[in-house]
Amino acid sequence: MANYRDDTEFLRTLGERVRTARARRGMTRRQLAGDSGVSERYLAQLEGGQGNISIGRLRQVVDALSLKLVDLLREGSEAPPELALMQERLERLDGAGLARVEALLNEVLANEAGDERGGRIALVGLRGAGKSTLGRGLSERLAVPFIELVAETEAEAGMSADEIFALSGQAAYRRHERRALEQVIARHDQAVIASGGGLVSEASTFERLLASCTTIWLKARPEDHMSRVVAQGDQRPMAGNAEAMADLRRILDGREALYRQAASVVDTSGRNVADCLDELEALARAALD
């Protein structure tokens, strides 16, 4: 359990976590305010470590009960004691230890459920990484369908992504995205799937993608992401933001640990399409053999 010296430190850490979570989802503060019904002013205070002091009081109650704040705020049924004990043990591990545990867990889950990845290759990465260009090229080389999950999500919702976000917010988009992914999995045993850049921020959907597809992270430098997005005439979600590059870096920093859950990585920075496609094809064929 984390030990905070005082409420000030706790609220500062809480604010940093809210800011990181927002960046990971690629949301501006204004978008979060609209989706949550909480004012931008309060969100700014919260992210700046000036959250309501009652949060600090709640932490004191939790500490007195020898619990974690997440235990008290958990929705649904209480977590099994075995899960709480496992979490305590996992928190003692470093990155390498967690990676070994994850590999063992993936093996256990695969043995129980069977490997359902089949002939599906899913490309993950931020917008501008090359998912559409390389995905189409890979699908041609493998002679399998190419699927843009964003387009499938729009078809499932019956409206554009912009309309979904404007009318119902990001949470609604993620629900449509999950349903679209399930439909793609049901329809295609073999395919190359280009996922949306923010899919990884929805844990259950990303876990479904990892379980049902061989995933490859198309990685690029922030500068490459930005230049490619601008060349496409699309600067979302950075439109009108003078700190666009800083926002982009925060998004990448927030998502990098998630993108690294992919089975393989192809760095597309400073390389031509043909070279990247050759490497991508070799990884895909090795995974499918």
TALIN-V834210 format. One record per helix or strand of 2 or more residues. SS is the DSSP state (alpha for helix, beta for strand). FROM is the first residue (numbers start at 1). TO is the last residue. Records with the same first field share a line. If there is no record, write none. Layout:
SS = FROM-TO ; FROM-TO
//
This chain:
alpha = 7-24 ; 29-36 ; 40-47 ; 53-64 ; 69-73 ; 81-90 ; 95-113 ; 131-142 ; 149-157 ; 161-168 ; 170-187 ; 199-201 ; 203-212 ; 222-231 ; 244-259 ; 273-288
beta = 119-124 ; 145-148 ; 190-194 ; 214-219 ; 264-267
//
